[in-house]
Amino acid sequence: MSNRAAKVKPPRVAILAHPDASASVVFGMFDLFASAGRDWGLVTTGRPGRAVLQPTILAASQEPFAAANDVVICPQRALADEPFDIVCVPELAVSPNVTVAGRYTQEADWLRRQHQAGAVVASACSGALLLAEAGLLDGYDATTHWAFCDALAQRYPKVKVHPERALVITGEGQRLVMAGGGTSYFDLALYLIARASDLETANQVARLNLIDWHSRGQQPYARLASARQNKDLVIAKCQEWIGQRPGVEAPVASMVRLSGLAERTFKRRFLDATGMTPLAYVHMVRLEEAKKQLESTDDPLALVAERAGYGDVTFFSRLFKRLVRMTPVEYRRRFGSLRKALEQSRT
């Protein structure tokens, strides 16, 4: 390393803590950023390297507060107009039905000022709602945890939401970055480390922490059949009915009869209430049933398909891959491994 490189100050990273965040995400991001450049040398040669990022945990006040999971967070600094190179917003551990409008005005104002000053502003999981509340996502592509995508799209109609994507990079200068749900903050941290430093440093952090990049997006993890319902009780009754018997024959015709409506009226009201056609909704419900069976049994694919309502296993496999973004076999391998490990421990 040259003397000049050694004198360059590492980029400053702000992690915006708040009472609706999980402490694991706040501290997890801090640890990954602090590890970059430092810990690889420590475990491979016994000598720590030079940290490439300088993370700091900030909040509206420097007073300690309980996070969403009741772990106390002691912010290192309070929000101020000092410039940061990167600003990260953890998730909001609230129900998708709960609005954050007016809840974090101080934080939203601070995010706008940081972005205007040139910072990269990034969010993990449902933290994208705070970016939208700050007005930073208007007119841009976005993603968030799959369970919050409908809420984001409905409350902020100027935002172009992509539920299937685990990472979205957009905005002027590509300075808005959003990761999808849960532990996708790993992906967010790795991307930001690579962007602020280099790919090898990010890969070192990934190897040290056994992190897999979520290249397939969110769909393998998402609940496909949205629970979205309006006040249309007739359609809600049909949703509940098909949810209890996904393999029924002629499912759309059966729901039409159950509703007592004319077929055209039923299809229009179903689309208005759920945002999906009746047939698309049936496929979502059926694939959710298939996913449960793939996770919990070793039954042949033909039997899994039949129970879910598909007599043609080839059609089932194609549809599954198109909507879930991996084959049934790949899905079983990934999400059935925990069951197998548990079974082995009991033998």
C-alpha positions, 0 to 999 in steps of 0.5 A: 500500500502506498503512503498516499493510499494509507492517508486516504480517509475511509468513506463514512457510513451512517447507519440510521437507528430508530425504535422500529429497527431490529438491533440485529440489522443495525449491529449486523450492518455495522459489523460487516462494514467494520470488518471490510479490509480489517478481518481477512488479514487477521484470520489468514495472516494473524495481522489485521488489515486497514479498515476500508469503511468507517461506520457510525450508528446515528439516531434522532437523539444520542439517548439510548432507546429500545429497538423493536426487539427490545435490545437497547441501542446506544447511538454513537451520535445524534443526527446532524448536517455533517456529511456522510458518503453512505447512509443506510436505513434498517428495516421498519419492524411494523405491520404492512398495514401500519403507515409510517407517514409523519412518524419519522419526520426528523429522520426523513428530512435528514435523509433528504439533506444527506442525499442532496449533499451527495450521499448514497442512500440505501435501505434494507428490507422495509426501510424503503418505506422511509426512503419513500416517505422522504420523497427520494423514490418518486419516479424511480424503481424500488424494492422492499420486503415482499410482504411490504411491496403492496403497501409501498406501491399503494401509499407511494404511487409515484414509486415503481415497485419491483417485488421480485428483485432482491436489489435495486440500484437507481436514482441520479448517480445510482445513489439510491440502493434498496435490498429486499427482505430480512437478511438481504441486508447482507447483500446490501452491505456486500454491494456497498463494500464493493462499490466503496472499495473493491470486489475482492474486499466484499468477497472476503467479507462474504467468505468470512461470514459464509454469506450467499448472494441472493442472485435469484431475487426474492421470489423463492422466499416470498409468499406468492398468494397475497392476502390482499383483500378489500371490503368485498366480502363475496370475493373474500369468501371465495379466497378463503374457500379456494385456500382450503381446497387448492386442488379442486377441479375447475376452480374458477368455475367453482368460485363463480358458482359460490359467489352467485355472480355472473362470470364476467361480474365475478372476474371483474370484482375479483381483479378489483379486490385482489389485483389478480385474475381468478386463475392467477390467484388459483395458481398462486394458492396451488404453488404455495401448497406445493411449496409446503409439500416440497419443504415437508416431504420427500414425496415424488414431484408427480404426487406433489403436483397432483395434490396441488391440483396439477395432473401434468407434472411437466406443466407444474414444473414449468409454472413453478420455475417461472413464478418461484424462480427455481425448479421444484427440485432446487426449491426442495433442496434449499428449503427442505434441508432444515427438515432433513437435518432435524430428522437426522438429529433425532435418529 
